[in-house]
């Protein structure tokens, strides 16, 4: 485990990312963003140029710029210089929960608060101009917790009111009426088999493009509030939950890791696998746990 005594900016870790240079980055709530090279820790805060020390998400674009979604705008870091964008520049809201880059190299920023809905839609940035999409345009909810792009280049937005798909022209909505487990969607990912997985406030939904399947505590999930999803190199799916630890699903059976197994905290907000196969779990108050298991390559 790693915490503030090791050099981590804060014990509340909201996102984990590996950059192209091999550094691990950890978004923290209150301590800025921390970088780990395998031996040493370095943290960046508002003193260095970060927009705010509450950092919700990290993304690296195709030009290797790092983008940090904070509670007070978006910061871009090219390795030397910091640039911040806020509502004054065209961002829909200064509270940013999710970031992705589409096939056209446009960046998308999902807005909202982790404590309340309070979002103002999603903003697209083409490098010069900003465009905002809200429920008036077809987005199902204005608080956007998660964004992913599928293999057909559709964008999927997990919101406070269901899921929206955007194909570049039209918006399509999926809610509990269609088979979604719950309309509050914290995490979205596509697995290697092209299934979409949605971590919600009331279980997990799997969507194969036609049919929906829901998994919850009755099936073996540790807790029905799912904040993060990661598929490892062995195709196992890992789900970080609110209070139940992390659950692994191999397609047939469920396995749960909690503090009893060595996990630093049972509230797991971020799950990530590095190049060596280690799994990293970012918690809501207990720092980071690294799970080292023998993985086949």
Secondary structure by P-SEA (a helix, b strand, c coil): cccccccccccccccccccccbbbbbbbccccbbbbcccbbbbbccccccccccccccccccccbbbbbcccbbbbbcccbbbbbccccccccccccccccccccbbbbbbbbccccccccbbbbcccbbbbbccccccccccccccccccccbbbbbcccbbbbbcccbbbbbccccccccccccccccccccbbbbbcccbbbbbcccbbbbbccccccccccccccccccccbbbbbbccccbbbbcccbbbbbccccccccccccccccccccbbbbbcccccbbbbbccccc
